[in-house]
Amino acid sequence: MKIVLGITGSIAGYKALELIRLLRRQDAEVRVVLTKAALNFVTPLSCQTLSNNPVYIDQFVLDKGIKHLSLADWGDIFVIAPASANIIAKAAQGIADDLLSTALVSSNKPTLFVPAMDTRMWENRIVQSNVEKLKNLGYHFLEPVSGALASGRIGKGRFPEISLIYKKILAIADSYPDLNGMNILITGGRTEEDLDPVRVITNRSSGRMGRELLYAGISRGARVRAIFGRVDINLPGDIDIIRVRKADEMLKHLQQNFEWCDCLIMAAAVGDYRAERISKNKFHNQKLNIKFKKNIDLLKELKKLNKNKILIGFSLESDRGFERSREKLIKKGLSFIVHNPLSVIDKERTEATIIRPGKKPIHIRNTTKWHLANRIYNECLVEIKGQR
Ligand SMILES: Cc1cc2nc3c(=O)[nH]c(=O)nc-3n(C[C@H](O)[C@H](O)[C@H](O)COP(=O)(O)O)c2cc1C
């Protein structure tokens, strides 16, 4: 993938250097365009070294070809990150008074703006109407996140995490349809149940699938609320995630958020069993004799609240796997179930079969959890269309 990365005069400019590194690690080719204001925040030398390509600043240079046109031809996608209020205003008006703005006017390639600015700038009505205008014209935006800003204030305006920007770029490059306006509730990771004050029973789910569902949902424009148990991976720090340990805690938060959602995706590996009795003291017995009982069935409890939500379950099975997953689908009244073999647990790559009542199963082989997450959202869109 060839990316033209425009960096503008924002205090978040230094974070774009990390973005260049990440893109290069993912085998993308990057050419950086700096505005004059950006030179106050990043150096051309850092951008050139990290991108391993020349850096473009001036429009009127004695060089072969016309720079703004050749950049527009070369790139598969334009990414303006961080995008200042100024470049957003210029793009909305078609102003072409420097290399970056002229290249934008000359380009018909997909374009992503990642704004970063102080809350008062971001909330300014003119800035917001420029953003709306560009969105309506088909430009993509990854909105800033809330948090501590360079000004010392707390509010919306922070540059999002670079892994989320990368996922947004992928979603645009793959032309995944938008999930705009959808409220999606997801769970991820694993639950654990206490045995005594220090020991727990749990499983090996890493949280990768849940994290990719979170990234894919946000980058495709849905409102996502996430409830995660324990994980072995880094979860995005800038996104609000409800963290729980036990199945009953997960149920409490699911019940609180269930009415809000259009669609619930249960990617968390919720423990099937818990101890009949939790020992008050740490076990010291030579021989353990713990009795277990079935844990609460979260989906069954949620079904009691509302029968009309789109519910998607996951099923990781070994023996008689496929039939078991199909039984779960029917018993729990799910819209569809994502059946996984045991081999995908804790792995980067995955495979799955999407099983729907009365429909031919869809087999998805040897793919990334990111692509599977997006495939699941595409199937959610099919469900929503079917409900209308
Ligand atoms: C210290 C400092 C930090 C700034 N940070 C931002 C910012 O985060 N976002 C923004 O839109 N403008 C910011 N500005 C203002 C822009 O740099 C200014 O509007 C400039 O004209 C943008 O030009 P450009 O869009 O050509 O890069 C900042 C200015 C200063 C002095």
The ligand as an SDF file (V2000), in Angstrom:
LIG
                    3D

 31 33  0  0  0  0  0  0  0  0999 V2000
    2.3050   25.3240   20.0360 C   0  0  0  0  0  0  0  0  0  0  0  0
    1.2370   25.2530   18.9980 C   0  0  0  0  0  0  0  0  0  0  0  0
    0.4760   24.1240   18.9120 C   0  0  0  0  0  0  0  0  0  0  0  0
   -0.5370   24.0200   17.9650 C   0  0  0  0  0  0  0  0  0  0  0  0
   -1.2910   22.8790   17.9100 N   0  0  0  0  0  0  0  0  0  0  0  0
   -2.3180   22.8180   17.0440 C   0  0  0  0  0  0  0  0  0  0  0  0
   -3.1140   21.6490   17.0080 C   0  0  0  0  0  0  0  0  0  0  0  0
   -2.9190   20.6710   17.7390 O   0  0  0  0  0  0  0  0  0  0  0  0
   -4.1430   21.6080   16.0970 N   0  0  0  0  0  0  0  0  0  0  0  0
   -4.3970   22.6610   15.2520 C   0  0  0  0  0  0  0  0  0  0  0  0
   -5.3500   22.5660   14.4630 O   0  0  0  0  0  0  0  0  0  0  0  0
   -3.6230   23.7690   15.2660 N   0  0  0  0  0  0  0  0  0  0  0  0
   -2.5990   23.8660   16.1290 C   0  0  0  0  0  0  0  0  0  0  0  0
   -1.8220   25.0000   16.1520 N   0  0  0  0  0  0  0  0  0  0  0  0
   -2.0930   26.0760   15.1950 C   0  0  0  0  0  0  0  0  0  0  0  0
   -1.5760   25.7310   13.8190 C   0  0  0  0  0  0  0  0  0  0  0  0
   -0.1870   25.4350   13.8720 O   0  0  0  0  0  0  0  0  0  0  0  0
   -1.8470   26.8900   12.8460 C   0  0  0  0  0  0  0  0  0  0  0  0
   -3.2510   27.0450   12.6880 O   0  0  0  0  0  0  0  0  0  0  0  0
   -1.1710   26.6940   11.5030 C   0  0  0  0  0  0  0  0  0  0  0  0
   -1.5030   27.7760   10.6780 O   0  0  0  0  0  0  0  0  0  0  0  0
   -1.5850   25.4090   10.8390 C   0  0  0  0  0  0  0  0  0  0  0  0
   -1.0060   25.3440    9.5500 O   0  0  0  0  0  0  0  0  0  0  0  0
   -1.0580   24.0470    8.6210 P   0  0  0  0  0  0  0  0  0  0  0  0
   -2.4640   23.5800    8.5900 O   0  0  0  0  0  0  0  0  0  0  0  0
   -0.6140   24.5720    7.2890 O   0  0  0  0  0  0  0  0  0  0  0  0
   -0.1080   23.0790    9.1620 O   0  0  0  0  0  0  0  0  0  0  0  0
   -0.7740   25.1080   17.0810 C   0  0  0  0  0  0  0  0  0  0  0  0
    0.0250   26.2370   17.1640 C   0  0  0  0  0  0  0  0  0  0  0  0
    1.0090   26.3190   18.1120 C   0  0  0  0  0  0  0  0  0  0  0  0
    1.8240   27.5730   18.1880 C   0  0  0  0  0  0  0  0  0  0  0  0
  1  2  1  0
  2  3  1  0
  2 30  2  0
  3  4  2  0
  4  5  1  0
  4 28  1  0
  5  6  2  0
  6  7  1  0
  6 13  1  0
  7  8  2  0
  7  9  1  0
  9 10  1  0
 10 11  2  0
 10 12  1  0
 12 13  2  0
 13 14  1  0
 14 15  1  0
 14 28  1  0
 15 16  1  0
 16 17  1  0
 16 18  1  0
 18 19  1  0
 18 20  1  0
 20 21  1  0
 20 22  1  0
 22 23  1  0
 23 24  1  0
 24 25  2  0
 24 26  1  0
 24 27  1  0
 28 29  2  0
 29 30  1  0
 30 31  1  0
M  END
$$$$
